[in-house]
Amino acid sequence: GETLAQSYAGLFDVQIIRPFFMYGARQNRSMLIPRLVDTIRAGNEISLQGKQGIRINPVHVDDAARAVFALIDRGDSMTINVAGPEVISLRRICEIIGQQLDCEPRFAINAGQADDLIGDISAMKQLIGAEMTGFATGVTEMLS
């Protein structure tokens, strides 16, 4: 899809947005972060590939929205990764959620090592600045 869209960049502005693990209040419970919250709250195990699991940089919806609005205001063609400021393992994400819920997460460790899914946010930082929502702060709104 990106290649097709970019082929039109000579005719009009093409802005490609690549969101990485967006989360926030009222998110569908089937998405990663709400699903982790529900799993930890229920006391069920979370499967990790290797001891730490995959590493990602989840982005809070407010930061993602600021990036989209800033990109639209630019009025030129650009591809941007919309991701969070912290590279964090699935284990650490669960530990943060568990601390805030006062529930100890349970893990099932599987053999092997997960492939990380980390977005380079240098272009995003240029658009919206360095002030972004840290995971421990952003996830609190999803716990009620």
N, CA, C and O of each residue as an XYZ file, in Angstrom:
576
protein
N       0.814     -1.191      0.000
C       0.000      0.000      0.000
C       0.858      1.256      0.000
O       0.559      2.229     -0.691
N       1.950      1.218      0.802
C       2.821      2.386      0.861
C       3.450      2.677     -0.494
O       3.521      3.832     -0.915
N       3.902      1.640     -1.171
C       4.546      1.817     -2.474
C       3.567      2.418     -3.475
O       3.929      3.317     -4.234
N       2.348      1.936     -3.481
C       1.334      2.478     -4.377
C       1.054      3.941     -4.047
O       1.018      4.781     -4.946
N       0.857      4.252     -2.778
C       0.581      5.630     -2.378
C       1.740      6.554     -2.749
O       1.521      7.656     -3.251
N       2.969      6.109     -2.503
C       4.132      6.946     -2.796
C       4.277      7.229     -4.283
O       4.869      8.240     -4.663
N       3.756      6.372     -5.114
C       3.858      6.613     -6.556
C       3.060      7.843     -6.993
O       3.256      8.339     -8.102
N       2.168      8.339     -6.139
C       1.371      9.527     -6.441
C       1.943     10.800     -5.814
O       1.346     11.869     -5.940
N       3.079     10.699     -5.149
C       3.654     11.849     -4.452
C       3.984     13.005     -5.389
O       4.000     14.157     -4.954
N       4.245     12.729     -6.649
C       4.507     13.802     -7.607
C       3.257     14.577     -7.995
O       3.352     15.681     -8.531
N       2.084     14.006     -7.728
C       0.821     14.636     -8.106
C       0.153     15.378     -6.944
O      -0.493     16.407     -7.140
N       0.317     14.844     -5.743
C      -0.255     15.481     -4.551
C       0.483     14.975     -3.316
O       1.255     14.019     -3.385
N       0.237     15.620     -2.204
C       0.920     15.248     -0.964
C       0.464     13.867     -0.511
O      -0.730     13.574     -0.466
N       1.430     13.032     -0.178
C       1.156     11.683      0.312
C       1.785     11.575      1.702
O       2.998     11.707      1.867
N       0.950     11.337      2.667
C       1.426     11.207      4.043
C       1.101      9.802      4.528
O      -0.060      9.410      4.642
N       2.158      9.064      4.807
C       2.009      7.677      5.247
C       2.310      7.624      6.739
O       3.373      8.046      7.194
N       1.358      7.101      7.478
C       1.471      7.029      8.937
C       1.543      5.559      9.332
O       0.678      4.761      8.970
N       2.585      5.219     10.077
C       2.769      3.842     10.553
C       2.610      3.823     12.073
O       3.572      4.103     12.790
N       1.422      3.500     12.580
C       1.232      3.463     14.040
C       1.814      2.184     14.649
O       1.698      1.100     14.078
N       2.439      2.335     15.816
C       3.031      1.218     16.542
C       2.340      1.070     17.896
O       2.593      1.851     18.814
N       1.480      0.084     18.019
C       0.883     -0.300     19.302
C       0.271      0.887     20.046
O       0.654      1.197     21.174
N      -0.685      1.542     19.390
C      -1.370      2.673     19.986
C      -2.269      2.181     21.124
O      -2.866      1.108     21.038
N      -2.354      2.979     22.182
C      -3.209      2.620     23.311
C      -3.792      3.883     23.923
O      -3.246      4.973     23.760
N      -4.902      3.728     24.626
C      -5.526      4.859     25.314
C      -6.900      4.477     25.836
O      -7.384      3.368     25.611
N      -7.513      5.414     26.534
C      -8.827      5.186     27.141
C      -9.849      4.777     26.081
O      -9.796      5.239     24.942
N     -10.755      3.927     26.462
C     -11.870      3.461     25.633
C     -11.425      2.656     24.408
O     -12.189      2.494     23.457
N     -10.187      2.153     24.434
C      -9.719      1.324     23.330
C     -10.420     -0.025     23.378
O     -10.757     -0.521     24.454
N     -10.634     -0.606     22.227
C     -11.251     -1.924     22.125
C     -10.480     -2.911     22.994
O      -9.251     -2.955     22.936
N     -11.181     -3.696     23.792
C     -10.547     -4.611     24.747
C      -9.782     -5.741     24.067
O      -9.028     -6.450     24.733
N      -9.955     -5.929     22.765
C      -9.220     -6.980     22.067
C      -7.824     -6.527     21.633
O      -7.029     -7.346     21.173
N      -7.522     -5.255     21.769
C      -6.205     -4.741     21.383
C      -5.183     -5.100     22.468
O      -5.557     -5.450     23.587
N      -3.895     -5.010     22.128
C      -2.827     -5.544     22.984
C      -2.866     -5.023     24.420
O      -2.973     -5.825     25.348
N      -2.785     -3.749     24.629
C      -2.651     -3.220     25.997
C      -3.907     -3.491     26.825
O      -3.778     -3.971     27.951
N      -5.116     -3.211     26.328
C      -6.300     -3.555     27.128
C      -6.403     -5.058     27.416
O      -6.833     -5.464     28.496
N      -6.004     -5.866     26.444
C      -6.028     -7.323     26.638
C      -5.061     -7.735     27.744
O      -5.377     -8.610     28.550
N      -3.886     -7.111     27.786
C      -2.928     -7.395     28.863
C      -3.495     -6.983     30.215
O      -3.373     -7.719     31.193
N      -4.113     -5.811     30.271
C      -4.735     -5.352     31.527
C      -5.752     -6.379     32.002
O      -5.744     -6.774     33.168
N      -6.627     -6.811     31.100
C      -7.672     -7.770     31.470
C      -7.085     -9.116     31.889
O      -7.579     -9.745     32.825
N      -6.039     -9.556     31.204
C      -5.401    -10.839     31.522
C      -4.748    -10.801     32.893
O      -4.888    -11.739     33.678
N      -4.040     -9.725     33.181
C      -3.381     -9.585     34.484
C      -4.419     -9.484     35.596
O      -4.288    -10.126     36.638
N      -5.439     -8.685     35.370
C      -6.504     -8.520     36.368
C      -7.175     -9.852     36.671
O      -7.541    -10.109     37.818
N      -7.343    -10.700     35.666
C      -7.998    -12.001     35.844
C      -7.060    -13.052     36.433
O      -7.502    -14.142     36.798
N      -5.766    -12.733     36.528
C      -4.807    -13.677     37.082
C      -4.366    -14.752     36.105
O      -3.821    -15.777     36.513
N      -4.596    -14.528     34.828
C      -4.204    -15.507     33.811
C      -2.762    -15.277     33.362
O      -2.207    -14.192     33.533
N      -2.169    -16.320     32.785
C      -0.784    -16.235     32.327
C      -0.656    -15.459     31.035
O      -1.551    -15.461     30.189
N       0.471    -14.799     30.905
C       0.841    -14.107     29.672
C       2.019    -14.857     29.079
O       3.021    -15.085     29.757
N       1.901    -15.243     27.814
C       2.976    -15.974     27.134
C       4.048    -15.006     26.661
O       3.765    -14.000     26.010
N       5.284    -15.337     27.006
C       6.433    -14.555     26.553
C       7.317    -15.430     25.686
O       7.557    -16.592     26.012
N       7.790    -14.892     24.612
C       8.788    -15.557     23.789
C      10.134    -15.160     24.379
O      10.561    -14.015     24.228
N      10.804    -16.085     25.043
C      12.012    -15.750     25.791
C      11.634    -15.114     27.112
O      10.454    -14.897     27.386
N      12.625    -14.817     27.928
C      12.374    -14.311     29.283
C      11.686    -12.940     29.319
O      10.874    -12.669     30.204
N      12.018    -12.083     28.353
C      11.470    -10.722     28.347
C      10.311    -10.531     27.377
O       9.500     -9.622     27.555
N      10.224    -11.368     26.363
C       9.194    -11.183     25.342
C       9.590    -10.106     24.347
O      10.686     -9.549     24.403
N       8.692     -9.836     23.459
C       8.925     -8.842     22.415
C       9.164     -7.461     23.026
O       8.611     -7.129     24.074
N       9.983     -6.675     22.364
C      10.176     -5.279     22.770
C       9.495     -4.388     21.736
O       9.664     -4.558     20.529
N       8.716     -3.426     22.254
C       7.959     -2.504     21.401
C       8.087     -1.093     21.974
O       8.608     -0.907     23.074
N       7.613     -0.115     21.231
C       7.496      1.235     21.792
C       6.068      1.737     21.569
O       5.792      2.463     20.614
N       5.162      1.333     22.477
C       3.752      1.702     22.344
C       3.556      3.214     22.466
O       4.257      3.889     23.219
N       2.594      3.721     21.713
C       2.349      5.162     21.687
C       0.970      5.472     22.258
O      -0.023      4.832     21.914
N       0.936      6.458     23.126
C      -0.335      6.903     23.688
C      -1.122      7.629     22.605
O      -0.543      8.338     21.782
N      -2.425      7.455     22.604
C      -3.288      8.009     21.564
C      -3.163      9.539     21.466
O      -3.271     10.084     20.367
N      -2.941     10.232     22.567
C      -2.796     11.694     22.510
C      -1.553     12.089     21.715
O      -1.593     13.035     20.930
N      -0.457     11.371     21.916
C       0.764     11.639     21.152
C       0.565     11.303     19.680
O       1.035     12.028     18.802
N      -0.133     10.204     19.412
C      -0.404      9.818     18.024
C      -1.254     10.885     17.326
O      -0.990     11.239     16.177
N      -2.259     11.388     18.013
C      -3.114     12.429     17.434
C      -2.313     13.697     17.149
O      -2.478     14.314     16.097
N      -1.446     14.087     18.087
C      -0.608     15.281     17.854
C       0.266     15.091     16.623
O       0.448     16.024     15.841
N       0.807     13.892     16.446
C       1.659     13.626     15.283
C       0.856     13.701     13.987
O       1.328     14.264     12.999
N      -0.341     13.145     13.981
C      -1.174     13.181     12.778
C      -1.539     14.621     12.424
O      -1.424     15.021     11.266
N      -1.975     15.400     13.406
C      -2.333     16.800     13.135
C      -1.126     17.597     12.648
O      -1.247     18.404     11.726
N       0.029     17.376     13.258
C       1.240     18.078     12.825
C       1.625     17.686     11.403
O       2.069     18.527     10.621
N       1.458     16.429     11.073
C       1.780     15.952      9.729
C       0.838     16.583      8.699
O       1.279     17.010      7.632
N      -0.429     16.639      9.013
C      -1.408     17.236      8.105
C      -1.093     18.714      7.892
O      -1.199     19.213      6.772
N      -0.707     19.414      8.950
C      -0.384     20.832      8.851
C       0.843     21.106      7.992
O       0.984     22.203      7.452
N       1.737     20.121      7.856
C       2.949     20.307      7.048
C       2.627     20.551      5.583
O       3.244     21.398      4.938
N       1.672     19.816      5.067
C       1.299     19.984      3.676
C       2.323     19.499      2.674
O       2.447     20.079      1.595
N       3.057     18.454      2.999
C       3.980     17.857      2.038
C       3.961     16.343      2.206
O       3.280     15.818      3.087
N       4.699     15.656      1.372
C       4.736     14.197      1.446
C       5.741     13.749      2.494
O       6.824     14.320      2.628
N       5.358     12.709      3.239
C       6.231     12.218      4.306
C       5.733     10.853      4.768
O       4.536     10.566      4.737
N       6.671     10.024      5.195
C       6.341      8.763      5.860
C       6.829      8.881      7.288
O       7.967      9.286      7.528
N       5.977      8.530      8.237
C       6.337      8.706      9.648
C       5.898      7.502     10.475
O       4.784      6.997     10.336
N       6.799      7.066     11.330
C       6.453      6.062     12.337
C       5.845      6.801     13.522
O       6.435      7.752     14.035
N       4.681      6.370     13.952
C       4.026      6.961     15.121
C       4.141      5.933     16.241
O       3.387      4.962     16.300
N       5.107      6.175     17.127
C       5.419      5.232     18.195
C       5.782      6.005     19.453
O       5.960      7.223     19.419
N       5.888      5.292     20.551
C       6.146      5.923     21.834
C       7.618      6.171     22.106
O       8.484      5.712     21.360
N       7.899      6.907     23.186
C       9.263      7.306     23.506
C      10.096      6.220     24.188
O      11.316      6.351     24.292
N       9.451      5.156     24.651
C      10.170      4.119     25.397
C      10.140      2.787     24.658
O       9.086      2.335     24.211
N      11.296      2.176     24.537
C      11.364      0.792     24.058
C      11.250     -0.075     25.305
O      12.069      0.014     26.219
N      10.228     -0.907     25.324
C       9.891     -1.620     26.547
C       9.475     -3.064     26.210
O       8.771     -3.310     25.231
N       9.924     -3.995     27.036
C       9.601     -5.408     26.790
C       8.175     -5.714     27.240
O       7.603     -5.005     28.068
N       7.623     -6.769     26.686
C       6.289     -7.206     27.088
C       6.264     -7.529     28.579
O       5.287     -7.228     29.265
N       7.332     -8.138     29.079
C       7.411     -8.430     30.516
C       7.303     -7.135     31.332
O       6.538     -7.066     32.294
N       8.064     -6.125     30.946
C       8.065     -4.860     31.703
C       6.710     -4.163     31.605
O       6.238     -3.580     32.580
N       6.090     -4.223     30.433
C       4.743     -3.654     30.282
C       3.803     -4.307     31.289
O       3.044     -3.620     31.973
N       3.854     -5.629     31.378
C       2.989     -6.363     32.302
C       3.322     -6.043     33.759
O       2.426     -5.931     34.595
N       4.593     -5.899     34.054
C       4.985     -5.548     35.433
C       4.447     -4.171     35.815
O       3.979     -3.987     36.939
N       4.504     -3.211     34.908
C       3.967     -1.867     35.180
C       2.469     -1.947     35.408
O       1.952     -1.376     36.368
N       1.777     -2.648     34.537
C       0.328     -2.806     34.695
C       0.024     -3.504     36.018
O      -0.870     -3.082     36.752
N       0.760     -4.563     36.322
C       0.554     -5.296     37.569
C       0.766     -4.429     38.795
O      -0.006     -4.515     39.750
N       1.800     -3.591     38.787
C       2.043     -2.687     39.911
C       0.872     -1.745     40.112
O       0.448     -1.503     41.241
N       0.351     -1.216     39.017
C      -0.747     -0.256     39.128
C      -2.066     -0.912     39.511
O      -2.929     -0.273     40.113
N      -2.222     -2.189     39.162
C      -3.428     -2.937     39.549
C      -3.275     -3.623     40.901
O      -4.243     -4.146     41.453
N      -2.054     -3.617     41.432
C      -1.721     -4.364     42.641
C      -1.991     -5.855     42.441
O      -2.531     -6.535     43.313
N      -1.593     -6.341     41.251
C      -1.711     -7.760     40.881
C      -0.375     -8.210     40.322
O       0.220     -7.521     39.493
N       0.095     -9.350     40.766
C       1.350     -9.895     40.240
C       1.073    -10.597     38.910
O       0.314    -11.565     38.876
N       1.677    -10.125     37.814
C       1.459    -10.824     36.541
C       2.072    -12.221     36.558
O       3.107    -12.451     37.184
N       1.430    -13.132     35.872
C       1.931    -14.505     35.751
C       2.383    -14.714     34.310
O       1.706    -14.305     33.367
N       3.536    -15.357     34.158
C       4.122    -15.534     32.832
C       4.327    -17.005     32.511
O       4.611    -17.817     33.392
N       4.176    -17.333     31.235
C       4.559    -18.626     30.678
C       5.677    -18.325     29.691
O       5.459    -17.662     28.677
N       6.870    -18.812     29.991
C       8.037    -18.533     29.157
C       8.149    -19.608     28.079
O       8.208    -20.799     28.386
N       8.178    -19.193     26.841
C       8.350    -20.090     25.708
C       9.781    -19.986     25.198
O      10.431    -18.953     25.354
N      10.263    -21.060     24.591
C      11.626    -21.075     24.062
C      11.768    -20.068     22.928
O      10.789    -19.674     22.295
N      13.000    -19.667     22.691
C      13.277    -18.763     21.585
C      13.287    -17.318     22.020
O      13.088    -16.996     23.192
N      13.520    -16.468     21.064
C      13.573    -15.030     21.321
C      12.628    -14.338     20.355
O      12.591    -14.680     19.173
N      11.875    -13.382     20.836
C      10.917    -12.659     20.004
C      11.639    -11.650     19.116
O      12.683    -11.113     19.487
N      11.073    -11.402     17.946
C      11.564    -10.338     17.084
C      10.949     -9.029     17.550
O       9.728     -8.920     17.663
N      11.786     -8.040     17.820
C      11.301     -6.748     18.295
C      10.576     -5.997     17.175
O      10.887     -6.166     15.996
N       9.619     -5.178     17.559
C       8.884     -4.317     16.624
C       8.991     -2.877     17.139
O       8.104     -2.385     17.836
N      10.074     -2.226     16.788
C      10.383     -0.900     17.320
C      10.402      0.096     16.173
O      11.092     -0.102     15.174
N       9.639      1.165     16.327
C       9.601      2.209     15.313
C      10.582      3.328     15.632
O      10.650      3.799     16.768
N      11.336      3.748     14.633
C      12.228      4.900     14.761
C      11.361      6.157     14.793
O      10.640      6.436     13.835
N      11.426      6.911     15.881
C      10.538      8.071     16.038
C      11.254      9.401     15.843
O      10.752     10.434     16.286
N      12.397      9.402     15.201
C      13.124     10.661     15.021
C      12.292     11.676     14.228
O      12.275     12.852     14.591
N      11.612     11.265     13.171
C      10.774     12.191     12.395
C       9.590     12.671     13.232
O       9.214     13.840     13.158
N       9.006     11.781     14.023
C       7.877     12.159     14.868
C       8.302     13.199     15.904
O       7.575     14.160     16.156
N       9.468     13.006     16.498
C       9.970     13.968     17.488
C      10.165     15.338     16.869
O       9.912     16.351     17.521
N      10.612     15.386     15.617
C      10.769     16.676     14.943
C       9.425     17.365     14.748
O       9.338     18.592     14.793
N       8.385     16.577     14.533
C       7.056     17.146     14.333
C       6.427     17.650     15.625
O       5.871     18.748     15.657
N       6.511     16.866     16.678
C       5.753     17.205     17.893
C       6.625     17.574     19.083
O       6.100     17.946     20.132
N       7.935     17.481     18.947
C       8.819     17.776     20.064
C       9.068     16.548     20.910
O       8.502     15.482     20.671
N       9.910     16.711     21.888
C      10.355     15.579     22.703
C       9.362     15.208     23.802
O       9.446     14.107     24.346
N       8.432     16.087     24.142
C       7.485     15.795     25.221
C       6.454     14.779     24.759
O       5.570     15.083     23.958
N       6.589     13.557     25.285
C       5.651     12.504     24.950
C       5.255     11.758     26.222
O       5.947     11.831     27.238
N       4.155     11.055     26.154
C       3.613     10.346     27.303
C       4.366      9.044     27.536
O       4.433      8.194     26.648
N       4.933      8.886     28.728
C       5.577      7.633     29.104
C       4.524      6.560     29.353
O       3.385      6.870     29.702
N       4.901      5.318     29.176
C       3.938      4.226     29.294
C       3.298      4.155     30.679
O       2.079      4.015     30.785
N       4.092      4.250     31.730
C       3.554      4.129     33.093
C       2.499      5.208     33.376
O       1.554      4.969     34.128
N       2.656      6.363     32.789
C       1.678      7.435     32.953
C       0.449      7.199     32.083
O      -0.680      7.301     32.561
N       0.664      6.884     30.811
C      -0.436      6.732     29.871
C      -1.357      5.563     30.153
O      -2.562      5.647     29.912
N      -0.803      4.475     30.663
C      -1.610      3.264     30.861
C      -2.595      3.407     32.024
O      -3.554      2.640     32.108
N      -2.382      4.358     32.907
C      -3.264      4.497     34.082
C      -4.716      4.709     33.703
O      -5.614      4.252     34.409
N      -4.959      5.403     32.588
C      -6.341      5.687     32.187
C      -7.070      4.431     31.688
O      -8.284      4.458     31.487
N      -6.344      3.353     31.493
C      -6.952      2.126     30.988
C      -7.278      1.138     32.105
O      -7.789      0.051     31.835
N      -6.996      1.492     33.332
C      -7.108      0.527     34.433
C      -8.455      0.565     35.146
O      -8.743     -0.307     35.966
N      -9.267      1.544     34.851
C     -10.556      1.621     35.565
C     -11.646      0.875     34.849
O     -12.784      0.845     35.318
